Amino acid sequence: MKKSKAITLILVTSSIFLGCEDKVRNQYASWDDCVKDYNDPTKCVEEKQETQYGMRRYYYGPWFRMSYAGDPRYNPSRTSNRAMGISRSGFGSRGGAHASS
């Protein structure tokens, strides 16, 4: 492999990993809590997940970078405390972290 192709491959791979590893979004118990935090229903989504106990509904705000978690413009739950926690994207998305104030 030529040196330039190897460097390009490394840069593309690095940007993929960096771009998805630190994105999070708030998880809410209700649609209303999400809409109250973002003041815009288009920023909230509902997702359904089948569990052993039946269908479960989850409500999420928009994705933002973990480094913005302390900024109420991106993470309004930082001051409202309405979110149940945060959901991660990318690798490690199965584990959730709880928002703290």
N, C-alpha and C positions, 0 to 999 in steps of 0.2 A: 504494500500500500504506500502510495506517495505521502510525503510529509504533510502536504496541504490538505489532503483528504482526511488524514488522521486528526489534524487540528480541527477541521470542520466538524467531524463526527464528535469529537470531545465537546466542542462548543454547543452543538445542538443538543446532545445528551444532557449537558450541564444545565442548559436553559430549561429543558423539560422538567428536570428534577427540582430546580429552584422555583419554577413557576407554579408548581402544584403542592409543594410540601407545607406551605404556611398559610393556606387559605382556610378561613373558618366562617361559620355563620351561626347566629343565635337560634336556639331551638325553644319553641314556646308550647305551652300546654293548650293554648286556644288561639284561634284566628284573631279574635278581638285583641288579645295582648300584643300580637305581632303588629297589627294595624295601629294600635295606640302608640307603640314605640316609633314606627317609621312614618306615621301620618300619611300613608299612601298604600292602599291595598295592592297596587301593582308590584310593590316590593316584597310582598309576602307570598309564599307558596305552601300548598298543602301536599303532603306525601302520605300515601297509605302503605302500610307494611303488614304482611301476614305474619302473625305470631302463633305460638301454640295455643293461645287463648282466644284467637280470632283476629279480625282486622283491627289494626291500630292506626290512628291518624297522628301525624306529626306536622307541625307548622314551623316554617323557617323564614328568617329574614334573608336579605341578600348576602352574597359572599363578600368578605373583606379580608385584608391581610392581618395575620395575627399581630404584627407590629403596630397595627392601628387599634387594638383592642381597648386601649385606655382613652381613645378619642371618641367622645359622645356623638360626633358627626357620623362616624362609621358604626359605632356600637352604642346606640342609645340605651341599651339595657345596662350599661355601665352605671348610669345614674338612676334608672327606673327600677332596676332589679326585677323586671317582669320575666326575663328569660329563665328557662330551667337549666340551661347550660349552653355550651357551644359544640357544634359539630365540625369535625375536621374533614378536609378533602385530601385526596392523594393517598400516599402511603400512610398507614396508621389511621385511616378514616374509620375503622371499626371501633376504636376507642374514643370516647368523648371526654371532654374536659369541662368542668363546671365553671361558669363565670363567677368572678368574685368582685366585690365592690371595694 
